[in-house]
Amino acid sequence: MADGIKGEMVDVRDRTARPRRFVVVGGGISGLVAAWRLTQKHGPSAEVLVLESSPLVGGKLRVGNVGDVTVDLGAESVLARRPEAVELFSELGLDEDVVHPRAASASVLSRDKLYPLPPGTVMGVPVDRTRLSALAGILDLDEVARAGQERTTEALRLTEDIDVASWVTFRMGRAVVDRLVEPLLGGVYAGNADRLSLQATIPQLWQRARAGRPLLEGTQPPPSAPARPVFAGLRGGVGRLPLVLAEKLEEAGGEIRTGVTVRGLARTANGWRLTTGPANGPEYIEADGVVLAVPAAPAARLLSAEVPQAAQKLAGIETASVAVIAAAVPRAQLEGLTGTGLLIPPIEKRQIKAATFSSNKWRWVSDEKPEDNLIVRLSLGRAREESTLQRDDADLTELALAELRELIGRDVRPAETQVVRWGGALPQYEVGHLDRVHRIREAVAGVPGLAVCGAVFDGVGIPACIAAAARAAHDLDVSLRVSA
């Protein structure tokens, strides 16, 4: 991959001399998929260029080595019940590397005690009346009774979006939010149930709410075939995905340039001009079509001059920063520890929000060095609570390990740790988010040769990002055909 852009001007507007060029800004999974789809669609009849500001592609997907064991330092799994990621694995020849987590369950902390994560819930919300007894312990007896006495009436059909906490509290009581919903939403969005959109974050329950159906229903009949695994990963880490995709993209004729920050985006008589390089020595790239696959804030800056309506909406989207601490722990210190990890809700007043026992969860991790270290991942960071992340790596690590020792009752002293900070990693899907996304896309669609994608649009998970990227590539093609 090239490190930068040579020359002051790259002019590809003369279509009689050169093929059409597409530039994708952002080399995370969204940008790479958008570029891959454009390359597949157009082949040698187009040039596809990816510009990534950091030294590496992959965005929030990254693998590292801790204690001589490979470990994911960002996302570690994909939702397997959505097709996009699993199909991309297959497309890239990774079928034989697809793995699923072990069947052991996680635990949730409630009133300083750990309890198995109960079955029969959707994002922590109980939906199976026959399994309410599994909530005991996490909720006290009165709280379980309140959840079972769900308030429901046809008059309570939702007609507009609402925050998760208000709806679930009204239906089942605040304890369900604080002790069941918050730890799961915190793991996915690093957000707050009082601000997150029911429509955008738990669409299954939004559909029930729109129809006036109760959250609690009777148990479903057993499936006729064994249930498919909910999650999937890759042997060697999900962080391999963007690396393999980047390699395939370059083999197919695409180009990736890392260490290149796009500072400006402007329309020209024939397309687009992107400004890169330092302010006192700018360099330019001209292109027919552009896909912005960057987070909300940089997307807003780049769109501010040409699509101010979209820029304004993007600028209003908050993000949460998170940190992941990967620890290689001598096996003797964790011998006999069961389960795949812990979830900790904010009400428990801890700084870590989750601990993943990676060597228990993923066979490929435990098999890599079976006689040596076990891997534990600790996650910190919630929306509007970034002060903890201001600590240096040593202090942050010791804080997280002290809490882990208290929670599991083990004197955990890692042989090696690695801290990865993901600043502004998770967009907050607050009330009205889907309407906001619709308006952003509507504004962008009015400008020929431009499309957008990324975690800010249709979901923060890998399959959702893949879907949004494929849509952006399609939208760009449609836009250019219409304007031709």
C-alpha positions as CSV (number, residue, x, y, z in Angstrom):
1,M,0.0,0.0,0.0
2,A,1.4,3.4,-0.9
3,D,2.1,5.9,1.9
4,G,0.9,9.0,0.2
5,I,-0.1,10.8,-3.0
6,K,2.6,11.8,-5.5
7,G,2.4,15.1,-7.3
8,E,0.2,18.1,-6.8
9,M,-2.7,17.1,-9.1
10,V,-4.1,13.8,-10.1
11,D,-6.5,14.6,-12.9
12,V,-8.6,11.7,-14.2
13,R,-11.4,13.6,-15.7
14,D,-10.4,13.0,-19.4
15,R,-12.5,9.9,-19.9
16,T,-11.2,9.4,-23.4
17,A,-7.7,8.9,-21.9
18,R,-8.5,7.2,-18.6
19,P,-11.3,5.1,-17.1
20,R,-13.8,6.5,-14.6
21,R,-12.4,6.9,-11.1
22,F,-14.1,6.3,-7.8
23,V,-12.6,7.4,-4.6
24,V,-13.6,5.9,-1.2
25,V,-12.7,8.0,1.8
26,G,-12.1,5.7,4.8
27,G,-10.4,2.3,4.9
28,G,-12.4,0.6,7.6
29,I,-14.6,-2.4,6.8
30,S,-17.3,-0.1,5.4
31,G,-14.9,1.7,3.0
32,L,-13.2,-1.5,1.9
33,V,-16.5,-3.3,1.2
34,A,-17.8,-0.2,-0.8
35,A,-14.5,-0.3,-2.8
36,W,-14.7,-4.0,-3.3
37,R,-18.3,-3.8,-4.7
38,L,-17.4,-1.0,-7.0
39,T,-14.4,-3.0,-8.3
40,Q,-16.6,-6.1,-8.8
41,K,-19.2,-4.0,-10.6
42,H,-16.9,-2.1,-13.0
43,G,-13.8,-4.2,-13.3
44,P,-11.0,-2.7,-15.4
45,S,-13.4,0.0,-16.8
46,A,-13.0,2.0,-13.6
47,E,-10.2,2.9,-11.1
48,V,-11.1,2.5,-7.5
49,L,-9.0,4.3,-4.9
50,V,-9.3,4.0,-1.1
51,L,-7.8,6.8,1.0
52,E,-7.2,5.9,4.7
53,S,-5.8,8.5,7.2
54,S,-4.3,6.0,9.6
55,P,-1.2,3.8,8.8
56,L,-3.4,0.7,8.7
57,V,-6.7,-0.3,7.1
58,G,-9.4,-2.0,9.1
59,G,-10.8,0.7,11.3
60,K,-12.2,-0.9,14.5
61,L,-11.2,-4.4,13.3
62,R,-7.7,-5.2,14.4
63,V,-5.7,-8.2,15.6
64,G,-2.7,-8.1,17.9
65,N,-0.4,-10.3,19.8
66,V,-0.5,-10.4,23.6
67,G,1.7,-12.9,25.5
68,D,2.5,-14.7,22.2
69,V,-1.2,-15.3,21.6
70,T,-3.2,-13.8,18.7
71,V,-6.2,-11.7,19.9
72,D,-8.8,-9.4,18.5
73,L,-8.3,-5.9,19.8
74,G,-11.6,-4.6,18.3
75,A,-14.7,-6.4,17.4
76,E,-14.3,-10.2,17.9
77,S,-17.5,-11.6,16.3
78,V,-20.3,-11.0,13.8
79,L,-24.0,-11.7,14.1
80,A,-24.3,-14.9,12.1
81,R,-28.1,-14.7,11.7
82,R,-27.6,-11.8,9.3
83,P,-26.2,-13.0,6.0
84,E,-23.8,-10.2,5.0
85,A,-20.7,-11.0,7.0
86,V,-20.9,-14.8,6.6
87,E,-21.4,-14.4,2.9
88,L,-18.4,-12.1,2.7
89,F,-16.3,-14.7,4.5
90,S,-17.3,-17.2,1.9
91,E,-16.7,-14.8,-1.0
92,L,-13.2,-14.2,0.3
93,G,-12.4,-17.9,0.6
94,L,-12.6,-18.0,4.4
95,D,-15.2,-20.6,4.9
96,E,-12.9,-23.1,6.6
97,D,-11.8,-20.4,9.1
98,V,-15.3,-19.6,10.3
99,V,-15.8,-20.5,14.0
100,H,-18.5,-20.2,16.6
101,P,-18.1,-19.4,20.3
102,R,-18.4,-22.2,22.8
103,A,-21.8,-22.8,24.3
104,A,-20.9,-21.6,27.8
105,S,-22.8,-18.6,29.0
106,A,-21.9,-15.2,30.3
107,S,-22.8,-13.7,33.7
108,V,-24.2,-10.4,34.7
109,L,-23.4,-8.5,37.9
110,S,-26.2,-7.5,40.2
111,R,-25.9,-6.2,43.7
112,D,-22.3,-7.3,43.8
113,K,-23.1,-10.9,42.8
114,L,-22.7,-12.7,39.5
115,Y,-25.7,-14.5,37.9
116,P,-26.0,-16.4,34.6
117,L,-27.4,-14.2,31.8
118,P,-31.0,-15.4,31.7
119,P,-32.6,-17.0,28.6
120,G,-35.8,-15.7,27.0
121,T,-34.7,-12.1,26.5
122,V,-34.1,-9.7,23.6
123,M,-31.3,-7.2,24.4
124,G,-32.0,-7.9,28.1
125,V,-35.8,-7.4,27.8
126,P,-37.8,-10.4,29.0
127,V,-40.0,-11.7,26.2
128,D,-40.9,-15.2,27.4
129,R,-43.3,-15.4,30.2
130,T,-42.4,-19.0,31.0
131,R,-38.8,-18.1,31.8
132,L,-39.4,-15.2,34.2
133,S,-38.1,-17.3,37.1
134,A,-34.6,-17.1,35.5
135,L,-34.6,-13.4,36.4
136,A,-34.5,-14.2,40.1
137,G,-31.3,-13.0,41.7
138,I,-30.6,-10.4,39.1
139,L,-33.9,-8.9,40.1
140,D,-35.4,-9.2,43.5
141,L,-38.8,-10.9,44.0
142,D,-40.7,-7.6,43.8
143,E,-38.9,-6.7,40.6
144,V,-39.6,-10.1,39.0
145,A,-43.2,-9.7,39.9
146,R,-43.4,-6.3,38.4
147,A,-41.8,-7.5,35.2
148,G,-44.4,-10.2,35.0
149,Q,-47.3,-7.8,35.5
150,E,-46.5,-6.0,32.2
151,R,-48.6,-3.0,31.5
152,T,-50.2,-3.5,28.1
153,T,-53.2,-2.3,26.2
154,E,-54.2,-1.7,22.7
155,A,-54.2,2.1,23.4
156,L,-50.4,1.9,24.0
157,R,-49.4,1.4,20.4
158,L,-46.4,3.5,19.7
159,T,-46.6,5.9,16.7
160,E,-43.3,7.6,17.1
161,D,-39.8,6.7,18.4
162,I,-39.1,6.6,22.1
163,D,-36.1,5.9,24.2
164,V,-35.6,2.3,25.3
165,A,-35.7,3.1,29.1
166,S,-39.0,4.9,29.0
167,W,-40.8,2.2,27.2
168,V,-39.4,-0.7,29.1
169,T,-39.8,1.0,32.4
170,F,-43.4,1.7,31.8
171,R,-44.0,-1.8,30.7
172,M,-41.9,-3.8,33.2
173,G,-40.3,-1.5,35.7
174,R,-37.0,0.4,36.0
175,A,-35.1,-2.6,37.4
176,V,-35.4,-4.4,34.1
177,V,-33.7,-1.5,32.4
178,D,-31.0,-1.0,35.1
179,R,-30.0,-4.6,35.6
180,L,-30.8,-6.4,32.3
181,V,-31.0,-3.9,29.4
182,E,-28.2,-1.5,30.3
183,P,-25.4,-4.1,30.4
184,L,-26.3,-5.4,27.0
185,L,-26.9,-2.0,25.4
186,G,-23.6,-0.9,26.9
187,G,-21.8,-3.8,25.3
188,V,-23.1,-3.0,21.8
189,Y,-23.5,0.8,21.8
190,A,-21.6,2.0,24.9
191,G,-24.8,4.0,25.3
192,N,-27.5,4.9,27.8
193,A,-30.9,3.4,27.6
194,D,-32.5,6.7,28.6
195,R,-31.2,8.2,25.3
196,L,-31.0,5.3,22.9
197,S,-33.8,4.8,20.3
198,L,-36.0,1.8,20.7
199,Q,-36.7,1.9,16.9
200,A,-33.0,1.9,16.0
201,T,-31.5,-0.3,18.6
202,I,-34.1,-3.0,19.3
203,P,-36.2,-3.1,16.2
204,Q,-37.9,-6.4,17.1
205,L,-39.4,-4.8,20.2
206,W,-40.2,-1.6,18.3
207,Q,-42.4,-3.7,15.9
208,R,-44.2,-5.2,18.9
209,A,-44.7,-1.7,20.4
210,R,-46.1,-0.3,17.1
211,A,-48.6,-3.2,16.9
212,G,-49.6,-2.8,20.6
213,R,-48.4,-6.3,21.3
214,P,-47.1,-7.2,24.8
215,L,-43.3,-7.7,25.3
216,L,-44.0,-10.9,27.3
217,E,-45.4,-13.7,25.3
218,G,-45.7,-17.5,25.8
219,T,-42.8,-19.7,24.9
220,Q,-42.4,-20.4,21.2
221,P,-42.7,-23.9,19.7
222,P,-39.3,-25.7,19.3
223,P,-37.8,-25.2,15.9
224,S,-38.0,-28.0,13.4
225,A,-34.3,-27.8,12.8
226,P,-31.4,-27.1,15.2
227,A,-30.9,-23.4,15.8
228,R,-28.1,-21.8,13.9
229,P,-25.3,-20.2,16.0
230,V,-26.1,-16.6,16.8
231,F,-22.5,-15.4,16.5
232,A,-19.5,-16.3,14.3
233,G,-15.8,-15.4,14.3
234,L,-12.7,-16.2,12.3
235,R,-9.8,-18.5,13.3
236,G,-7.0,-16.0,13.9
237,G,-9.5,-13.2,14.7
238,V,-12.2,-11.2,13.0
239,G,-9.5,-8.5,12.6
240,R,-8.2,-10.6,9.7
241,L,-11.2,-9.7,7.6
242,P,-10.2,-6.3,6.4
243,L,-6.6,-7.5,5.8
244,V,-7.8,-10.3,3.5
245,L,-10.4,-8.0,1.8
246,A,-7.7,-5.3,1.2
247,E,-5.4,-7.9,-0.4
248,K,-8.2,-9.2,-2.6
249,L,-9.2,-5.6,-3.6
250,E,-5.6,-4.8,-4.7
251,E,-5.4,-8.1,-6.6
252,A,-8.6,-7.0,-8.5
253,G,-7.0,-3.7,-9.5
254,G,-8.1,-1.5,-6.6
255,E,-5.6,0.8,-5.0
256,I,-5.3,1.6,-1.2
257,R,-3.3,4.6,0.1
258,T,-2.7,4.8,3.8
259,G,-1.6,7.8,5.9
260,V,-3.6,10.1,3.7
261,T,-6.1,12.5,5.3
262,V,-8.8,14.0,3.1
263,R,-9.2,17.6,4.3
264,G,-11.6,19.0,1.7
265,L,-14.3,17.9,-0.8
266,A,-15.6,20.1,-3.5
267,R,-17.7,19.7,-6.6
268,T,-16.2,20.6,-10.0
269,A,-17.7,21.0,-13.4
270,N,-17.2,17.3,-14.0
271,G,-17.2,15.7,-10.7
272,W,-15.3,16.0,-7.4
273,R,-12.0,17.3,-6.1
274,L,-10.6,16.0,-2.9
275,T,-7.9,18.0,-1.0
276,T,-5.2,16.1,0.8
277,G,-1.8,17.0,2.2
278,P,-0.7,19.9,4.4
279,A,-2.4,23.2,4.3
280,N,0.8,24.9,2.9
281,G,1.2,22.3,0.2
282,P,-2.1,20.8,-0.7
283,E,-2.5,18.0,-3.1
284,Y,-5.6,17.2,-5.1
285,I,-7.4,14.2,-6.5
286,E,-10.2,14.5,-9.0
287,A,-12.8,11.8,-9.4
288,D,-16.1,11.0,-10.9
289,G,-17.7,9.5,-7.8
290,V,-16.9,9.6,-4.1
291,V,-18.0,7.4,-1.2
292,L,-17.6,8.8,2.3
293,A,-17.0,5.9,4.7
294,V,-15.8,7.8,7.7
295,P,-17.3,8.6,11.2
296,A,-20.0,11.3,11.6
297,A,-17.7,14.1,12.6
298,P,-15.2,13.9,9.6
299,A,-18.1,13.2,7.3
300,A,-19.9,16.4,8.5
301,R,-16.7,18.4,7.9
302,L,-16.3,17.1,4.4
303,L,-19.9,17.7,3.5
304,S,-20.3,21.1,5.1
305,A,-19.8,23.1,1.9
306,E,-21.6,20.9,-0.6
307,V,-24.3,19.2,1.4
308,P,-24.9,21.4,4.4
309,Q,-28.2,19.7,5.3
310,A,-26.5,16.3,5.7
311,A,-23.5,17.9,7.4
312,Q,-25.7,19.5,10.1
313,K,-27.5,16.2,10.8
314,L,-24.2,14.3,11.0
315,A,-22.6,16.9,13.3
316,G,-25.4,16.3,15.8
317,I,-24.7,12.6,16.2
318,E,-22.8,12.0,19.5
319,T,-20.2,9.2,19.8
320,A,-18.8,7.1,22.7
321,S,-15.2,6.3,23.2
322,V,-14.1,2.9,24.5
323,A,-10.9,1.1,25.5
324,V,-10.1,-2.6,25.2
325,I,-7.4,-4.1,27.5
326,A,-6.2,-7.5,26.3
327,A,-4.4,-9.4,29.1
328,A,-2.3,-12.6,28.8
329,V,-2.8,-14.3,32.2
330,P,-0.8,-17.3,33.4
331,R,-3.0,-20.3,33.2
332,A,-2.6,-21.2,36.9
333,Q,-4.3,-17.9,38.0
334,L,-7.5,-18.7,36.1
335,E,-7.6,-22.5,36.3
336,G,-11.2,-23.7,36.6
337,L,-12.7,-20.4,35.7
338,T,-15.9,-21.1,33.7
339,G,-18.2,-19.1,31.5
340,T,-17.4,-16.7,28.6
341,G,-17.3,-13.5,30.5
342,L,-19.1,-10.9,32.6
343,L,-21.4,-7.9,31.9
344,I,-21.5,-5.0,34.4
345,P,-24.3,-2.5,34.3
346,P,-23.7,1.2,35.2
347,I,-25.8,0.9,38.4
348,E,-23.0,-1.3,39.8
349,K,-20.6,1.6,39.8
350,R,-17.7,-0.2,38.2
351,Q,-15.5,1.3,35.5
352,I,-15.2,-1.9,33.4
353,K,-18.4,-2.7,31.6
354,A,-17.5,-6.2,30.4
355,A,-14.8,-8.9,30.7
356,T,-14.5,-11.6,28.0
357,F,-12.7,-14.8,28.9
358,S,-11.5,-15.2,25.3
359,S,-9.7,-18.6,25.9
360,N,-13.0,-20.0,27.3
361,K,-15.1,-18.4,24.5
362,W,-13.0,-19.2,21.5
363,R,-11.4,-22.6,20.9
364,W,-8.9,-21.2,18.5
365,V,-7.6,-18.8,21.2
366,S,-7.2,-21.6,23.7
367,D,-5.6,-23.9,21.2
368,E,-2.9,-21.4,20.1
369,K,-0.9,-21.7,23.3
370,P,-2.7,-24.3,25.4
371,E,0.1,-24.8,27.9
372,D,0.8,-21.1,28.5
373,N,-1.3,-17.9,29.0
374,L,-5.1,-17.5,28.9
375,I,-6.5,-14.3,27.3
376,V,-8.9,-12.0,29.0
377,R,-10.3,-8.8,27.4
378,L,-11.6,-6.0,29.5
379,S,-13.8,-3.3,28.1
380,L,-14.3,0.3,29.4
381,G,-16.0,3.4,28.2
382,R,-19.6,4.6,28.1
383,A,-21.2,7.6,26.4
384,R,-20.6,10.9,28.2
385,E,-18.4,9.1,30.7
386,E,-15.0,9.3,29.1
387,S,-13.1,10.8,32.1
388,T,-11.9,7.3,33.1
389,L,-10.3,6.9,29.7
390,Q,-8.1,10.0,30.3
391,R,-5.9,7.8,32.5
392,D,-2.6,6.6,31.1
393,D,-2.3,3.0,30.0
394,A,-0.7,1.8,33.3
395,D,-3.3,3.4,35.5
396,L,-6.2,2.3,33.3
397,T,-4.9,-1.2,33.3
398,E,-4.5,-1.4,37.0
399,L,-7.9,0.0,37.6
400,A,-9.5,-2.6,35.3
401,L,-7.5,-5.5,36.8
402,A,-8.4,-4.4,40.4
403,E,-12.1,-4.6,39.5
404,L,-11.6,-7.9,37.8
405,R,-9.8,-9.4,40.8
406,E,-12.7,-8.3,43.0
407,L,-15.4,-9.7,40.7
408,I,-13.9,-13.1,40.1
409,G,-12.0,-13.6,43.4
410,R,-8.7,-14.4,41.7
411,D,-5.3,-12.7,42.1
412,V,-4.9,-11.9,38.4
413,R,-1.4,-10.7,37.5
414,P,-1.0,-10.7,33.7
415,A,2.3,-11.6,32.1
416,E,1.5,-9.0,29.4
417,T,-1.2,-6.4,28.6
418,Q,-2.1,-4.3,25.7
419,V,-4.4,-1.2,25.7
420,V,-6.2,-0.1,22.6
421,R,-8.3,3.1,22.7
422,W,-11.1,3.6,20.2
423,G,-11.9,7.4,20.3
424,G,-15.4,8.2,19.2
425,A,-15.8,4.6,18.1
426,L,-19.5,4.1,18.6
427,P,-22.2,6.5,17.2
428,Q,-25.1,7.0,19.6
429,Y,-28.4,5.9,18.1
430,E,-30.5,8.4,20.0
431,V,-34.3,8.9,19.7
432,G,-35.1,9.8,16.1
433,H,-31.9,8.3,14.7
434,L,-33.6,6.5,11.7
435,D,-35.3,9.7,10.6
436,R,-32.0,11.5,10.9
437,V,-30.3,8.8,8.7
438,H,-33.1,9.1,6.2
439,R,-32.7,12.9,5.9
440,I,-28.9,12.5,5.5
441,R,-29.2,10.0,2.7
442,E,-32.0,12.1,1.1
443,A,-29.7,15.2,1.0
444,V,-26.7,13.2,-0.3
445,A,-28.8,11.6,-3.0
446,G,-29.6,15.0,-4.4
447,V,-25.9,15.5,-5.3
448,P,-24.7,13.5,-8.2
449,G,-21.7,11.2,-7.7
450,L,-21.8,11.0,-3.9
451,A,-22.7,8.3,-1.4
452,V,-22.2,7.7,2.3
453,C,-21.9,4.6,4.6
454,G,-20.5,3.5,7.9
455,A,-21.5,2.5,11.4
456,V,-23.5,5.7,11.8
457,F,-26.2,4.6,9.5
458,D,-27.9,1.2,9.8
459,G,-26.1,-0.5,12.7
460,V,-22.8,-0.6,14.5
461,G,-22.2,-4.4,13.9
462,I,-20.1,-5.7,11.1
463,P,-23.0,-7.2,9.0
464,A,-24.8,-3.9,9.1
465,C,-21.7,-2.0,8.0
466,I,-21.2,-4.4,5.1
467,A,-24.9,-3.9,4.1
468,A,-24.6,-0.1,4.3
469,A,-21.4,-0.2,2.2
470,A,-23.0,-2.3,-0.5
471,R,-25.9,0.1,-0.6
472,A,-23.5,3.1,-0.9
473,A,-21.8,1.5,-3.9
474,H,-25.2,0.9,-5.5
475,D,-26.4,4.4,-4.7
476,L,-23.3,5.9,-6.3
477,D,-23.8,3.9,-9.5
478,V,-27.5,5.0,-9.7
479,S,-26.5,8.6,-9.0
480,L,-24.0,8.7,-11.8
481,R,-26.3,7.0,-14.3
482,V,-29.1,9.5,-13.5
483,S,-26.8,12.4,-13.9
484,A,-25.1,11.2,-17.1
